[in-house]
């Protein structure tokens, strides 16, 4: 017997099912068979049964296709183990046929090309689309398939029937219709004892015609119970039509039609057609009136002694097929906000508003828990990042889970593999390779932690890697055959520099650390020696990593079978990614693809692009961790037959054009030309889903959409379904639909959220305490990064190198963040450049001029390595010059500028021998400072700056000059010289250098515990005219202008000093004191000759 149970509430269906299964099966060990549409419904039902009965066990949940396959095997033993005509298998058969015989399908030649020039990727994509259509034909146009398989059928005028015959009939594949015919023939002779004693279909809102027919036949042999939601359970509503449908009728027919409830007539088409089909089944029994043990009232929202809510009135009218009527005045004044519709500017604002509304509901009703909320949206991926950002960081935090995410966005290993597979068609740009190391599945494989990856990035930047594995890889991109800026040349430089180690100076006399080694390669190899010995293991791991990644470079030119591609992919995954459970998930998915190819006997040669597309599509079948009803607030997708009841239901993303989703039909879709009643329609499914969501809300319905323009704040219409709901609600309330929408400001900190006496903004509120303080003009503590000094660091910081001492005064804020909080900031964008230079890049002129200067100052000029031509080769090896003649001309220009500068130096004997360095270690009170003083000559220290000195160069020059005067064991003079094209500076000896250094060290120690108020660029700007300090210049340099960025705009100063005001009339005293000790004192010891 087929028994149909209907109700407009899922809880009632659950209770009736619970009552049903209390009647035990004849076999106490038999499994209860329950067919559900999705895993979410199975989870909800099992949890509800366990909650009401204490236990839920020995229940097997199946999907409709699984159950039908199970049923077919009970009837016949000849059923194959796998369905041979699923879309997943049919696409391989179709691909084979279209690849081998494209000339037989001239009708679609514009998609796939001809036999001589066939687009393999387009053929595969078309095969996937056709396989989906064929599957639809099997279930919804079975008479077409039967006609196509008749011997007398002429397929000349129908390429789809021709394709079906060759892919299915000629290969003797067994499909659904054949199995259904076999079922009908064998079912009458089937022994009832083989069938399950009781079969339940729970909360189905749609089934294909073939499934419905089989249900009718199954009901004649065993007990089949179909529990389904019927929005209007007591009244027949199969004849109602929407206003749009009535408008298309002739005048006489219109006179007999009645819309009755507009929401049910407009949104209930799918459920109405499905119920009609079930009522036409033979030998069915409908059951509606139940005697529940716990009893659920029809109006579950009505509280004793209180007026029913607007939501409950709406649901009641749908249930009774009643036309909405205006409420009495006393009812309107007492209506609650059980239906809330919100217009926001962006998706982010929707989630922020939702967060406040959930907090408000929890505050208003102590019985509510986070698990009583469900938030549904058409596109989970669009909102997932915003949900995580708002609900993870907000205070108070609310537990939540996001279900229905794509595996690509859940499993990082899949995302990593997808990016890895884009490399063969790329130029192997430096950022693309380092991006892969952001995935722990790859970095852990090669034991590279974040600090080591950062070091490798610095090495890549220092050696100027831009793109290309080697010269041959560059040539494949139709570009010059050169090793400049390639991975292999730079890595060889690094490895050579490490292999030379500390013996480099003894190996090649006492030359500079840059050594050009002649070889038969395109560009002589320049050793990169700025490497520490402790980095050996890191370099080895990084080299192994890049070699493994670069092994994929030739894949784009290969044509292999599916099995061969999969073997190569598995080997790549095992060589590049760490072995863990996620990798096993990946391997299993790839193995399933191989099994599918073997099952369909698919042996075609595939290009890399086609295989890549196949691989990515197989990952879509990976089931991410099921989080529906898992933890706290449930965020999930709007999918059919998922509308389980919650106390609060929220729908976000109800935007015009996005929901209901549009049906997109191909031009070759035969069903689109001739639609029939019962056909699947994405639009009708979404309309019915919206209706189910309204009925699923028990206390409140929250709806939001992007209803305001971020450009001009103009109104944007919501989804047509929201408009229909607004029109219905406006009938109850006698308000215009526009008045029922709450329009939220663009920013969450808008004053409108915090106006306590505004009646117009009663629905605008916020739980953000920091924004409340902002609107009360209170000082925000959150704007101050640190309010009290940190504990002093350990005494190891009192022993400081000269390089670190200079680094501190170049940027005290950055030094403080790095040393005490491990926060690294940069002057420029830390991302690596991915294009080779086509002109001289910023600051590269200084490096090239220094090369020329080294050649001029260097000794052992007889060595060919130091000749001028070799200096240009060194510049090319370091990646400083553009390729070809342009680079030659740039080098000659910079060389000429540098030689002119050398000729004009104002000191005699500037070419005398300079010592490499002088090591020192001096004790200054509780501090000690050590390091090397370089560029020494007999007359003191000589610094040649080939470009205009920066602020940091002056700081380095002055602090080193103080150390020069504080060291006692130097035989040279204590004078320092700075020569540059723009300025010459000579500093005289400083008698109290140790005292001055100690004062600066005390400020250094203070700056390690609390941000020091010293801003080098602003301080230096005051001393543009050393004799007359200008506070206005400091203020302007701090604030910036339209022409240049202010010093305050750097990240470290924004973070530490965002509330600081640098007024020329009231500059901080600490800033003035330190600026005087650094810049003022430097100019105090400036040597001025009679002509200055």
N, C-alpha and C positions, 0 to 999 in steps of 0.2 A: 504494500500500500504506500502510495506517495502522499505524505501529509505536509501541507504547507502551513507554517506558523508565521503569522505576521503581527507586527507591532510598530508603533512609531518611536519606540524607545528600545535601545539595545539592552538596557538592564532587564527589561521584561523578557526579551528573547533569551537572555542568559538564565534568568530564573526558570523559565519553562524548560530550557535544555537541562538545567540542573535537576529539575523534577523528573524529566524523562529518563535520565541515566540512573536515577535511583531504582528504577525497575531493572533488575540485573539481567544480564544475558544468560542464555542457557548454559553456556560454557563459562565458568567463573574465571578462566584464564584467558578468555578471548579479549582482544584489544578493541577498544572503542574507536571507530573510524570517524574522523571529523575532517571535512573538506573545507578549507578556507581559501580566501583569495590571496592573502599575503601573510608573511611571518608576523607582522605587527598585530593582526587580528588574533592569530594563534596565541601570541604572548599574552594579550589582554584577557582572552577567554580562560586560559589556564590559570592566570593569576586570580581572576574573579572566582573561579570554581574553588581554588584553594582557600580563598578568603571566606567564602560562604560555607563550604563543606569541611574545611580543615585540611583537605588533601586533594591533589589532582594528580592521578597516576594512571598508567596503562591506557593512555589516550594517544592515538597516533594522528598527527595533523598532516594532511596531504594537500597539495595544490591541485586544482582541477585536472591539469594535464597528467600529473603523477597518478591520480586516482584512476583516470580513464585508462591509462597504460596498465595499471594494476588490474583493472577489471577485464581488459582484453586478454590478459594472460590467464586469468581464471577460466575464461571461455574457451580459449584455443591454446594448444601447446606449440603451434607453429609461429607464434609471434616472435619477431626478431628481438634481440636484447636491446637494441637501440633503435630509436625512430630514425628511419633513413631519409626522411623528407622534412626535417626541421630547417628553419632558415639558416642555422649554423652549418649544416651539411650541404644544403642546396646551393649555397653560394660557391662552393668548390666545383660542383658539377656544372653550374652555369659558367663559371670562369673557364673551365676546360673547353666547353663547347664554343664559347665566343672567341676563345684564343685560337682554336684549331680551325674553325669554320666561320670567320667573320664575313666572308663573301655571301653567306646564306642569310645574313641579317642586315640587308641594305637599309631597312627602315631605321636602324639605330646606328648607322655608320657615322653620323655626325657626333655621336657620343664617344665611340671607341676607335674610329679611324678605319682604314682598310688593312688588307693583308700585308702590304709593304710597309706601312707606317701606322702601326697600331699602338695606341696609348695603353700600356699595360696597367698603369695605376687607375686610369679612368675606367678600364674594363673591370677591374676588381671592385671599384666603388659602385659601378652600375650593377654588377652581379649581386652585391649586398642588398641594394634597393629592390632588385627584381625578386630575390629570394623572399623578402618580406611580403611583397605583393602576392607571390605564389601561395604563401602560407595563408594570407587572407582569403584567397580564392578557394582554398581547400575547405575552410570553415564557413564562409559566407556566400560562396557561389559554387556550391558542389555540383550543380547541374552543368556548369561550364566544363568542369574537369571531366565529368562523365561524357559529355559530348566530344571533347577533344580526344578522348581515348577510344572513340568508336572508329572502326576501320574505314567507314565511309566519310569520315570528316575530312574536309579539304582545308589544309592549313596554309595554303598559298596566300590567303588574304589576312592571315592572323599570325604574326611572327611569334607571339607569346605561346600559342598552341603548338607551334612548330618546335619552339624551345622546350616546352613541357614534354612533348613526345620523345625528343632525343635525350633529354636529361633524365627522365623518369621512366617512361614506358619502355624505351629501347634498352635501358639498363636494368629493367625488371625490379625497380625499387618499389617497396611496399609503402604506401602512404596511408593517411588517415581514412580516406573514403573506402579504400579497399579493406582496411581493418574494420570499419564500421559495417560494411556489407557482410564480412565474415562473422562479425558479432551477431548480426540479426539472424543469420542462417543457423548459427550454433546455439544461440541463447535459449531458444524454445526447448531444446533437448538437454539443456544444462540442468544438472542435479542441484536443487536449491541448497543442499548442504555445503556446496562448495563456496557459496556466496557468504559474505559477511552478514551476520544476523541483523545488524542495524547500521545504517549509514546516515550520517548527518552532514548536510550542507549548511554552513553557518554564515549568515550575513553576506549573501551573494546579491549583487545588484545588477549583474550582467553575466550571461553565458551565451556561447555561440549556439546557433540552431541545432547543430549536430549533437552537442552536449545535452541540450534540452530534450531532444528525441530519445537519447539513450536513457535519460532520467525516467522518462515515461515508461519505457520498457523495463527498466530495472525495478520500478515501483510495483510491477505486476508480480515479481518473484520474491521480493524481500521488502523489509520496512525501510523506506527512505524518508527522512525528515528534512525539510527545507525551511530553515529559519531565515526570514528576510525582513528588512526594514520596509514598512509601507507607510509613507508619510500621512496617508489618509486611510486608516485601516477599516473604519466602520462604514465608509461610503464609497461606492464605485465611482472612480474618477478617470476611467479609461477613455472617456469621450471628451474631456475638457481640452480646449485649445487655447493657445496663447493669443494675445491681441494681434501679434504679427501674422499668425496663421489665419486668423479670422479675416484679416484685412485682404487676404489673397482670395477669399471665397467669393462666389457669385452672390448677389443681393438676396436671393430667396433662401440660400443655405444660411446666410448670416443671421437671418431672423430666428433660426432655431438654435443658434449657438449662444453659450453663456460662458464668460471668462471665469466667473466665480472667484476663487482665490488667485490673484495675479502671479504670486511667486510660484505656487505649485504648477500653474498652467505654463509658465515660462521656463522654469528650471527643471521640471520633473519629467521631461520627455523620455529620457533613458529608462528611468524606473517604471514609468507608465507602460512603455512598450514591452519591457521584460515581464512585468506582472501579467499583461495580457497573454503573452505566450504561455506562461505557466498555467493560467486558467484554462487554456485550451487543451492541456494534456489529459489523456484518458485516466480514469480511475484515480482521481486525486481527491483528497479531503482537506478542507481548509479549517483551521482551528484558530480562533481569535480570543475567546473569552476564557481567561485563566483564573484560577483561585490560588493566589500567591501566598506563600507562607509569611513572607515579610511585607508584602504589599507595597507597591509603588504607586503613589497617587498620580492621577492623570496630570495634575498640575504640580509637578515636582518643585517648582520654583516658588510656590505660594507659601508664605510663612504664616503660621497660625496667628490670626488677629490682625494681619496686615493685608494691604491691597496687593493683588498680583502685579508682578513687574511687567514692563513693556515687552520684554523678551518672552515671558510666559504667555502673554496675550497673543503675540504673533504666532508662537508655536501652536497654541490652541486653535487659532483660526485655520492654520494649515491642516491640522488634524481633522477638523470638522468641515473642511472645504467651504469655509465661510468667507464671504467678501469682507474686507476690512471696513470698519465703521468708525467714525469719529467718536472719541471718548467724551464722556461728560466732563464738565469744567473741573469738578472736584477731583476726578480721576487724573486729569492732565496735571494739575498743580502738585499732585502727590507722586507723580511718576519718578522712578529712580533713573539712574543712568546705566541700566543693564545692557543697553546697546550703545557703544561708544565708537564713533567714526572720526578718524583723525587724519588731517592733511599735513604732510611734512614736505620739506624741500628735497631731502636726499634719503637714501637707504640707511645711512648712518644715523640720521636724526630719527628715523622710524624706530630703530632699536633703542636709542636713548630714551625716547618717549615711552616705549614699551616697558623699559626697565623701571621708570618712575611709576607707571600705572600698576605694574605687578607689586611694587612695594606698597602702593596705596591700598591695593586689595588686601594684602597681607595685614596691613595695619587696621583696616576696617573690619576684617572678619578673622578673629583669632583661630577659628576652626580650620582655616585654609592652610595648606602646606604647599611647598613648591611643586610637589608631585601632582597637585590638582590643576596645574596649568599645562596647556599644550599650545604651541605656537607653530602654525603651518604657513608655508610659503610656496609659491610656484617654483622658485629656483633657490635651492639651499646654498649652492656654491656662491651665489651673488651676495648672500647675507652672512655666510659662515665667519668670515674674517671680522665683520662688525660685531657679531654676537660674541665672539671670543674676546674682542677688545673691550667691549662694554661690560659684559658680565664677569669677566675674569679680574678686571682692574678696579671695579667700582666697590665702594664701601657703603653699606654692608654688601658682602659678596653673597650671591645666591647660587646654590648648586644647580647645574644644568648639564644636559647632554644633547649633542647634535647628531641626529640620525640621517640616513639616506645620502650620505656624502659619497662622491665618486671615489673609487679605490685609488685613483691617481692622486687625489688630494689627501688621502688618509695614510697610505703607505709611502713614506719618503723614498723607499728603494725603487718604486715604480717611477716616481718623478725623476729620480737620478738617472735611471736607465733611459727614460725618454730624452733627457738632455744629452746623455752620452750618444744616443743614436742620431742626434742632429749634427754631430761633428763631421762625419764623412762628407756631407754636402756643404760644409762650412770651410772657413780658412784657418781653423784651429787658432782663433784669436786668444790672446793671453787670458782675458777675463772669462772666456767660455770654459777654459781648462780649469782655472782656479774656482770657478763656480761649482764644479763637480766636487771639489774638496770641502764645500760647505755641508755636504751630506756625510753624516757620520758613518754610513755604511761603506763609503769609499775611504774616508780619511782613517778610520779605524783599521782597515785592511792593511794600510801601510804605516801604522803607528805614528801618525802625524797629528799632534794636538794643535790647539788654536794658536799657541805661541809659535810653534814651528811653522805652521802655515803662514802666519804673518811674516816670519823671517824669510820664507821662500818668496813671498810676494815682494818683499824689499829687494831680494836678490834679482828677481825678474825686472823690477823697476830700475835697479842700478845697472843691469846689463842690457837694458832697452829691448826686451822681448816685446814684439808687437803681434805678429801673426806668422803662420807658416811653420811647418815642422822643419823643413830644410829647403835648399834651393830647388830641388825637384818638385816639392809640393807647391812652391810659389809658381813654378813654370806651368803646373797643371791649371792654375788660375789665370793663364795667359798674361803673366807678368814677368819681368826680367828674372833671369836665372842668377840669383845672388843669395848669399847666405846672410846678408845684413838683416838684422832684426828678427831672425828666426830662432826657434826653440833650440835646435841642435847646436848652432854656433854658440849661443849664450851658455847652454849647459856644458859644452866642452870648455868654454872659458873658465867657468866656475870649477869644474873638476880639475883642470890643469892648474889653476891657482892653488887649489887645496893640495894637490900632489907635490907642488914645489915647496909649500909650507914655509917655515922660517928660514930655509936655506936659500931663498931667492936672492938675497943680497950677495951672498958669497958665490952663488952660481954665475951671476952676471955682474961681476965687479961690484961697484957701489952705486949703481944707477937707480933710478926711481923704480917703484914697485910695478910699473906697467912694462911688461916684456912682450915683444912681438916676435913670435917664433915662426920662422919661414917654413913653409911646407908646400906640397903640391895641391893644396886645396884652393878654392876660389879666393879666399881672404885669409891671410896669415893670421894665426891664432894669437890672441892677446890674453895673457893670463890675468884672471881676476883674483887678486890676492887678499881682498878685504873679507877674509873668512877665518873663523876661529876653529882650532883643532877639534873642539868639542862638538862641532856641527857635522862631523863625518857621517854618523849614523843617519842623521836627518837628511843629508844630501843623498846618501845611498837609497833611502826610502823614497825620496822625492823623484829621483831618477828612475827607480823601478816603477813608480806610479805613472810617470809620463810615458815611459816605454809601453806600459800596458794599455794606456789610453790611446797612444798613437798607433797601436796595432790595428786599429779600426779604419785607418786612413784610406785604404784601397777598396773598402767594401762597396762603395758606390759604383764601382766599375764591374762588379761581379754579377754573374747569373748562375744561381744554384737552385737545387731542388729544395722544397720546404724542409725536408729532413736534414739536408746539409746546412741550411741556414740555422736551424734550431740547434744543431750540434755546435756550430761556431758561437752562437749566442750563449749557450750554457757555459762554454769554455771561457768566454769573455766575462760573464758574470762571476764565475768562480775565481778569475784572476784579478778582478778589479774590486769586488765587493766582499765584505766580511761575511762569514758564514753564520747565519742566525735564523730565527724562525721566519722573519720576513723574506729572507732569501729563499727559503723553502717554499713559501707561498708563491713566489715568483717562478721558481723552477717548476712547481706543479702546474701553474697556468700555462707555461710554455710547453710542458709535456702533454697537456690536454690538447693544445693546438696540433702537436705532432700526431697524437692519436686520431684527431679529426681528419688530418690529411691521409693517414694510413687507412682509416675507415672508408674514406671516399675514393681511395686509390688515386690520389692526386699526385702526379709525378711531373708536373710542368716546371720548366725552368722559370725562376722568378728573379726580377731585378730587386735591388736593395730597397728601393722606394716602396714597392709592392709588399715585400716582406715586412718592412717597418710598419706599414699600415695594418697588415694582418696582426702583427704582434701587439700593437697598441689596442686594437679592437678586442683581442682576447683578454686583455687586462680588465676590460669593462665588466667581464663576467665574474671577476673576483669580488667576493662579498666582503665588504668592510665590516668591522665590528658592529654588531647590531646594537644600537643604542636607543631604539624606540621603547619608551616606557622603562628606560634603564636607570636614570638617576636624576632626581630633582625635576626641574622644568624641562619638558620635552620639546625640542625644536626638530621639526621634521618637514618633509615635502608634502605637498598636496597631491596625494595619489588616490585613485579610486578605492572604495571600500576600506578606508583607513579611519573613518570618522567615528572613533570610539568616544563615548561620553566623557567629558571633563567638566569640572565646575566652572572653569574659565577657559574659553576658546579664543585664541587670538589669530587673526589672519593678517599677515603683512605682505606687502608687495602687490596689493590689489590695484594695479596700475592699468590704465587704458592701453589696450593693444597687447598686454602681457598676460592678462587673465580675463576671460577664458582664453586658453591657448588656441591658436588658429590651426585648422587642418590644412596641411600642405600636401597637395596631390601632384604627382608627376603627370606629365602630358600623356604618358603611356599607361596610366592607371585606369583600367576598364571599369572598375567599381565606381570611380568618381563620375563617370559619364552616366551611369545608370544606378543611382542609389536606391536601396530598398529599406523597408522598415526593419529595424533590428541591426542595421550595420553599425559598426563601431565609429563613433565620431568623437574626436578629441574635444571639440567644443561642447558637445552635449554632455560628455563625461564630466567636464569641468563645471558646467552649469548644475548638474545633479550633485556634484561634490560640494559646491557652495551651499546648496540646499541642505545636504546632510550635515554640513558644518554648523549651520544655524540650528538644526535640530539637536546637535550633539552638545551644545552649550547648556549648562544647567543653571549657572548663576549669572554669567556675564559673557557678552560677545564683544571682543575688541577687534576693530578693523582699522588698518592704516594703509596709506598709499602716498605716492609722490604727487601731491596735489598743488604744489606751489613752485614757481620757477625760481631758480637760484639767481637768475639774471635780473629780473624786474619784479619778482614777487607776484606775478600774475597767476590767476587760477589755472590749474590743469585738471581736466575732468578725470574722475576715477574710472575703474572698470565699469562696464555696462551693468554688471550684476550688482555692484554697489549702488549704482544709480537706481536700479529697480527696487532695491531694499529701501533706499532713501525715500522714494516716492510712496512706498507702502507705509513706512513709518510716519511720513508727513500727513497721511490720511488720519492716522490715530491722533496725532498731536495738534493738527490744524496749524502746523508750522511749515514754512517753506523748506524744501530740501537743503538749501544753502545754510539755513539756520541750524541744521542738525549736525553740521560738520565743525569740529574743533580745529582751528587753524593754528599751527604751532610756529613760533619764530624760527628764523634760520639758525640762530645760535642757542646753545643750551644755557648760556649765561645771560640771556635777555632779561631785562628788568621786569618784563611782563609776568615772568614766573614767580616773582617775589612781591607783587603788589597785593597787599592783604585786604584792601577795601574796595577792590574793583569787582563789580558784579559781572562786567563783560568778560572778565578773564577767570571766571570761577573754575573752569575746566583746565586751566593752566597752573601747574604746580611742579615743584622740583624737590628732589631729596639731596641735591648736591650742596653740601654745607659750604664748600669753598666759594661757590658762586653766590650763595646767600651773603657771605661776608663781603664779597666784591661789591654787591649792590647796596650794601649798607655803608660803603666807603670805609670799611675797616682795612687795616694793613694786613695783607695776606702773608701769613708765615710761610706758606708754600713757595712764595717768590724768593725767599732767602734760603740759599742752598745750605749754608751752615751758619748757625747763630752763636755757637760757643766754640772756643778753641778745642782742637783735638788734644788727646794726650801726646806728650812729646814722643817722637820716635826713639828707637833704641840708639845707643851711643855710637853705633856703627856709622850713622849718618854724619857724625862729627869729623870723620876722616873722609874727605871728599877730593875727587880728582879735579884738576883744573878744567877739564872738558865739561864735567857736570856743573861746576861752579859757574862757568860761562853760560851753560844751557839754562841754569836757573834764572839768571838775570836777563837773558834774552826773552823769557816768557815765564815769570813766576807762577801765573795761574795754571798754565799747562803743566809745569813741573809738579805743582801741588797735587793736581788731579791724578797725574800718572803715578806719583810715588805713594800717595796715601789712599787712593781709591781705584787704582789700576784702570783709570779712564784715559784712553789715548785719543788725543785730538790732533788735527792736521791743519796746516795753513791752506792747503789745496785739497781738491777732491781726491780721496784716497784710492779711487778706482784707477786701474791701469789703462794706459793709452792703447788702443787697438789698431791705430793707423800709423804707418810709417811716416816720418816727417817729409813734407813737400817744401818746407821753408825752415829757416832757423827757428827752433822752438824757444820758448821763454827760458832765460837763464842759461841756455846752452852756449851762448857767446862767451860767457865767463870760462866755461870748461875748455873750449877750443883755444881761447887766448892764453889760458894757463899752460896748455900743451906747448904752444909756441914759446912762451916764457921759459918753461923748463928746458926746452931745447937750447935757448940762448944762454941760460945760466949753467947748463949741465957741463960736466967734465967728460973726459974720454971721447972727445969729438971724433976720433978716428974710427970709432965703432960705427958701422953702417946703421945699426938699429936706432941711432940718435940723429940721423940725417933728417932734413926737413921733409923730404918725401915720405919718410917713415912716420913722421908725426901726423901727416894727413891720413896714412893708413891706420894709425892708432885711433884717430878721431872717427874713422869709418868703423873700425872694429868695436869701438865703444857705442856706436849707434847714434852719434851726435849729428851726422850729416845726412842730407837727403841723398838718394841714389843718383849716380851718374854725374853729368856735367854740371848740373845745378849745385851739387855738393862741392865739386871742385872750385867753382867760382866763389861760393860762400867761404870756403876755407882760405882761399887767397885773399879775400877781402878782410877777414878777421886777422890773418897773418900780417897784412900791411898795417892795420890799425895797431896791432901789438908792437910791431917793430918801430913804428913812429913813436909810440909811448916810451919804449926803451931808450930811444935816441934822445928823448927830451927829459930824462930823469935829472933831478936837480941835485944829486949828491955824487960826489966823486967816488971812484972805486966801488961802484955798485956791482961790479962783476967779480969782485973778489970772492974767494971761496966761502961758501956758507956751510956751517956744520949741520948735520942732519937734525940733531936735537941735543938738548941738555936736560938730563933727568934731575929732578929736585924733589925734596920732601922736607917741608918746613913745619915747625910747630908754632902755633899762634894761640896761646892760652889753652882753652879746652878743645881747640880745633887743630887739625893738621890738614895740610893741602899738599897734594903731590901731582906729578905729571911731567910733561916734556915742554920745554921752551924751544921752539924751532926758529928757523930763519935768522940765525945769529951771525953777525959779522964782527970784526974787531971794534967797529964804532958803536956797536949795540945790536939792536934788532931791526931788521929791514923787512917791511911788508910791502909787496908790490901788488896792488889791486888793479887788475886789468879792466875792471868796469867800475861804475859808480858805487862806492861803498853803501851798504845798507845800515840801518840802525844797529843790527846785531853785529856787524863788522866793527863798528866803533866800540861797542861794549866789549867784544873780544880783545880789541887792540888795547883798551884802557886796563882791563883786568890783568892781561898778560904783562903789561908794562909795570903794574904794581908788583906782580910776582917777580919780574925781572929785577926790580929794585929791592925786593925782600930777600932774594937769594944771596948768600954771602960768598959762595965758592965759584963765582963767575969771573973770568979774567977780562971779559970785554967791557966796554963802556955801558952805562946804564941809561942810554938814550934810545928811544924808539922812533922809527921813521915809517910813515905811511905815505906811499905814492900811488896816485890813481889819475886817470885822465881828467877828473873834475876837481880834485882837491889834493893838496899836499899838507901833511900834518907831522910835526916833530914835537915829541914830548921830552921834556928835560927830566933829569933825575929827581926822584921823590925821596926825601930823607926819612919821612915817617911812613913809609909804605906799609910796614907791618901793622901799624896802628890802624891805618885806613882799611887794610884787608880784614883786620879783626872786626872792625865795625860792620863791614859788609857781610862778614860771616855771621854776625849776630842777627842781622836782618834775614839772612838765609835760614837760620835756625827758627826764627819766628815764622817765616813763610812756610815752614813744613807743618805747622800746627794750625795756622789760620791764613786765609788768603791775604797776601801782601798787597797793599795799595800802591803798587808800582806798575806803571804801564809804559813800557819802553818807548813806543812810537810817539805817544803823547808827550812824554818827558823830553825826548830828543827834539821835538818840534819847538819846545820853549827856548831852546838854545841855538836856534838857527843863527842868531846874532849873539855870540857868547857874551858880549859886553852888556847886553840888554835883554833879560829874560822876558818873554811875552806869554802871559797866561792865556790870552785869547787864542794863541796858536795851539796850546795844549787842549783847550776846550774844543776847538774846531777839529783837531785830529781825533779826539775821542768820539765826537758826535758824528763825524763824516758829513758828506754833502752829496749833491747829485752827481758829482764828478768822481768821487771815491768813497769806498766803504769806511765807516768809522771803526776805530779799534774796539769799541764796545760791541760791534757786531760779530766778532769772532766767537765761536761757540763757548770757549772756556770763560771769556769775560761775560758773555750773556748768562752763563750758568751761575757764576760766582758773584757777579756785580751788576745784576740786571736792575737793581733799585738805586744804583749809585748815580748821583747827579754831579757832573763836573762843571760847576759854574766858575767862570774865570775870576769872579770876585770872592770865591770861597772854595778854592781847591783844597783837597784833603792835605793836612799837614804832613802825614807820612809820605804821600806822593811827592811833595815838594822837597822833603828832606833827602829821600833816596835819589831823586832826580839830580839834586845838587851833588851828592856824593859820587854819582856815576858820570854824569855829563858835565856838570859845573866844574867839578874838580879836574876833570880831564882838560877842559879848556883853560883851567887855572895854570896848568903846567905846560901849556902850549908855548913853543918857542916862537917868538915874533922877532923877525929881523927889522932892521931900520926902515925897510921899504914897506912893511906891512902896516 
